[in-house]
Each structure stands twice: as C-alpha cells, then as structure tokens.
Amino acid sequence: MSASRIPGRIRNLNKTQKLSAAGISAVAAAALSLSLVPGNAAAETEPQALSASPVVFDSTAPQAKTIQNSILEQHSTAEQLVKAVDAAKAEKAAAAKAEKAKVEAVAKAEKVKSEAHIKAKAKKAKAKKDVSERRNHAASRSESRSPVYSDNLDGWIKESLAIMKERGIPGTYEGLHRNIIRESSGNPNAINDWDINAQNGVPSIGLLQIIKPTFDYYHVSGTPHTQYDPVANITASANYAADKYGSIDNVDSAY
C-alpha cells in the first residue's frame, strides 16, 4: 500500500477507529524515540555503525509499556466522551420531540374544545330559531282561524256574543237583536235628545241607547271606548243588563 492512499482511508474511519489509529501511531513513535537514544558510551564512539543498523521496535521495553498503557487509557476516555456526547444529543432530541408532542396535543385539545363550543352555540341558536318559527306559525294559524264578522247588525251582534262568551257575560242573539231593534232600530248613531237623560246632559247613544256614565262603568276591555262603536255599545249594555237583570234576554222595555 502506498503512502499516498493512506489519508483517503483515514477519512473513511469512524471516531473510534481514528482514535485507535492515533494511539498506535503514538506508541510506535514513542518506541522509535527510545530505540534511538544511546544506551552507553560505546554508542557515542561509533556513530556510523549506529546509523547503519536497522531500527527495531521493542514492545517489551518498560518505557514502551508505560506509554502504551497511557495511550490506551486516553483512548478509552475519549470513547466514553464520544458516547456521552451522543447520549446527550439523543436525550435532547427525545426531550424536544416530547415537548413538540405536548404542544401539538394541547393545540388539538383547544381546537376540539373550540369546535364543540361553536357547535353548541349553533345548536342553541337553531333551537331558538325553531321555537320562534313555531310561535309565529301558531300565531299565523290562530289569526287565520279568527272569524271575520260582517260590518252590519248581524256581524256586530255575533262579534259581541263571542266577546261576551269569553268574559262570561250572559245573553243570546235573540235577546240582543230584540232590544236593539226596540231601542235604536239598528242605528249605531242613534241619539235620544228628549228624555230625562238628555235633559240632564247625558243623552242615550247607540244601538242599545246607553248613557256615558253607565257605558264607562260597564265598558268591556278590548273594545273601543266610545258609545258609537257598535260592538263596544252592545257588550257594555249586555254587561250592565246582566248586573241589573241577570241577562239582556230578561229586558223587554226601557232599562
């Protein structure tokens, strides 16, 4: 093997192999230096013979053994340092990996929590919307079922009877119609301007000819507060008749 090819091989060695090669070279160099040192006076007087003799490495020499043992000990220490460095790197890499996994787990948990919160909020909003829609639908159906009364005497009496039924005021269609025809002939704007009430400044007005103090006292809430409104006039008069006579059906004359 030529000397020019050795460096290339050394570059391909790992750390431990390089340390071993360095230690062997050091031992060889130390042994060579020992064998070149003159051992007695005869060596000083014969320099030519010494230089002509081949160099022999004596590994059994005490000095060589000491140096070799020292180098081997250094080599062992270097290996331990290399292993310690590698172990530290591996431990650091493992810690970094664990920390990364922890951060990712926390981020994932936060994402799941956020998504759950958004879903719950959306579900609550939908439920609220559904309730509102059901209520609106029910109100619409209720309105659609509400009866439509004609704007005439028949319609006014029927609407008044529906209100009277809700408020527990007695009376029938016949009783209302009979008294209305007698009192006003079915004219909601009829006014009595000649009887005692008119003379006292409180004339009888409307379908059932009721005076204002009586109308105000017996007015049924939910109806217009005027004697000229047909439905308001009928329900207030029927309320008054129920209180005084038991029912408008029991009235057959001025009351």
Secondary structure, DSSP 8 states (H G I E B T S, - for coil): --GGGHHHHHHTS-HHHHHHHHHHHHHHHHHHHHHHS--SHHHHH-HHHHHHS-----TTSHHHHHHHHHHHHHHHHHHHHHHHHHHHHHHHHHHHHHHHHHHHHHHHHHHHHHHHHHHHHHHHHHHHHHHHHHHHHHHHHHHHHS----SSHHHHHHHHHHHHHHHT----HHHHHHHHHHHHTT-TT-EE-SSHHHHTT--EETTTTB-HHHHHHH--TTS-S-TTSHHHHHHHHHHHHHHHHSSGGG--S--
